[in-house]
Amino acid sequence: MKVLLINGSPHEKGCTYTALSEVAGVLEKNEIETEILYLGTKPIAGCIACGKCEETGHCIFNDKVNEIIDKLDEYDGMVVGSPVYYASAAGQLCAFLDRLFYSGGDRMAGKFAAAVVSCRRGGATAAFDRLNKYFTISNMPVVPSQYWNQVHGFTPEDVRKDKEGLQIMRTLGQNMSWLMKSAQVALRNGVALPKYEPYVATNFIR
């Protein structure tokens, strides 16, 4: 089993990475492979609603989004981490996720997911809510912890002093490990994945 952890911060080894590493450490202890994806600092194009991905299965912009789409079947779980900017997730990360989920969202179903946010002071729960919406629209079971998944601090050193925040990350790792292993046992014993009805899209124009 393998979990993809996405570092949506422009700082490769900053506060968000510190939180994600705590989760990854517990997953590894439970014999679950991890991969931390750093998005970098270069601009990431947003979705332009061209619809090309419906034809090809890939985004028209050939960058890290397509790299992950090609590897989606390798991952059994996903943890998305972000700093808090103006009470929301980082714009670069949202652009990445908009295109990833629009292009490959139908392949996300059944993968366990969680969001992790890092902030100096406020706005964490709003950013946390923003990220969880990607999962709950994609049939992804959302993994809980003992509190909302947030750490506080201005530097990685600050985050390491947030004992409760780090414990929340470790509990998240334990819960994700247990749920993933439980699902694996269920599949081995003939409990099939849910079968969904054909998708119905409606609007409110009469």
N, C-alpha and C positions, 0 to 999 in steps of 0.2 A: 504494500500500500504506500501511497505517496501523497503528500500535501504540498500545494503551491502556496507560498507566502509572498504577497506582493507588497513591496515597500514603495509607497506613493509619495515619499518625502524627497525633496531635492537633495537632502543631506544623506549620503549613502550610509554612514555609520552614526546617525543621529538618534534622537529620542524614539522615533518610530521603529527604527531598526532594533533598538535596545528592547522594546516591548516584544516585537516579533521574535527575537532571538530567545526570549524566555519561553514563549510558546513552542518554538521549534525544539528547544532543548528537551522539553517533556515528551514531545512526539518521538524524538529520536530514542529516548530512554525506553519508550514503549515499542521500539522496533518498527517505527513508521518513518519512511524516508521523507526528507524535506528538501525543498528548493526555494531559496529566497530570490525573487526577481526584483532587481533595482531598476526603476524606470529611467533614471538618469536626469539630466538637466536640460536636455534639448526639447524644444516644443513638440507636443504631440497633437496632431490634427484632431479636431472634433468630428463627429458624424455629420455628414452633409445630406443624409437621407436620399442617397442616389439609388438605393435598392440593388446595387450590383452584387452585394453579398448573397442575395436570394438566388442569384443565378450560379455563382461560383463557390459559395461557402466561405469565401475570404473577403476581407475588406479591400476596397479599391486602393487604400493607402497601405503600401507594403512596408510595415515596420514591425515592432514587437507584438502588436496585436495579432498579426498573422502567424508569428512564431509560436505564440501560445495556442492559437486555434489548432495548429498542426500537432500540438502535443496534448490537447485536452484529454484524450483517452488515457493518458498516463496518470492523470490526477484523480484521486478519490475524494479530495477535499481541497478547500481554498480558504485562506485567511488573508483579508485585505486590510492593510494598515495605512493610516494617513495622519498627517499633522492636521490641526484644526486652524483653518483660515476663515475669519469672519463667520464663525459658528457653522462652518461647513467643511467638507473634505477638500483637499487640494484640487484646483482646477485641472491640472495636468492628469491627475489620477482619474478624475471623473470623465475626461475626454477619452482616456484609455478604456475605462470600463464601459462607457456608452457604446463604443465600437465593438469591444470584445463581446458584450452580451447581446448586442443586436446581430452581430455576425454569427456567433456561436451559441446563443442562448438556448437553443433547442437541445444542445448537447450537455447542458449544465445539470439537467434533472437528475436527482439522486445523489449528487455530490454534496458532502457536508461543508457548511460554510460558516464563517464568522468574520466580523469586522472588529478592528482594533484602532483606537484613536489616541492621539497624544496631544496634550495641550498644556500651555503654561498655566492657565487659570480657568476660563469659561468657554462655553460653546461645545463641550465634548458630546453631550447627549444629542444635540441637533445634528452634528456630523455623523455620529454613530447611527442615528435613524436614517440619514441620507444613504449611507452605504448599505444598510440592511435591505433597502428596497430593491437592490439588484437581485438579491437572493430570493426574496419572497415572491417575486414575479416570475421566477425561473424554476419552481418546484425543487428548490434546494433546502434540505433540512438545516435550520439555523441552530448552531451549537451554543448553549448557554454557559454562563459562569456563575460565580457567587455574587456578582455585581455587574453593572454595565462595563464593557471592556474598554477601560480608559486608564492611562497613566498620566501623571502630572509632573511637569518640570520644564525648565528652560534649556537644560543641557542633559546629555546622557548621564552625567554624574548626578544631577538632580533626580532623574528617573530612578536611578539605582537606590536612592534614598526613599523612594515611594514604596514602602514595604507592602502596603495593601495592594497597590496597583500591580506590583510584580506577582503577588500571590494570585490575583485575579487572572493574570496571564497563565500562570502554571495550572490553575484550576481549569481554565479553558482548554489547555493542552491535554489534561487528563480526561476531560469530558469528550473531547473530539476523538481521542484514542479509543476510549471505551465504546463510543457509538459506532465508529468505523469498524471495530472488531466485531461488535454485535451484529452489524449489518452483514459482514462477511460470513459469520456463522449462519445467519438466517438464510442467505443465498445458498449456502452449501447444503442446507436442510430443506430446500425446495420452496422457500418463501420467495416468490417472484417479486420483482419490482412492480410498482403500480402501473396499470395500463390506463392511459388517458383517453378521453373522448377527443374526436377531431376538434381542433381549435375553432371557436366561434368569436368573431370580432363584430362588435356593434358600436354605433355612436348614438348621439342623442339628437340628431337632426331629423325632423319629421317632414 
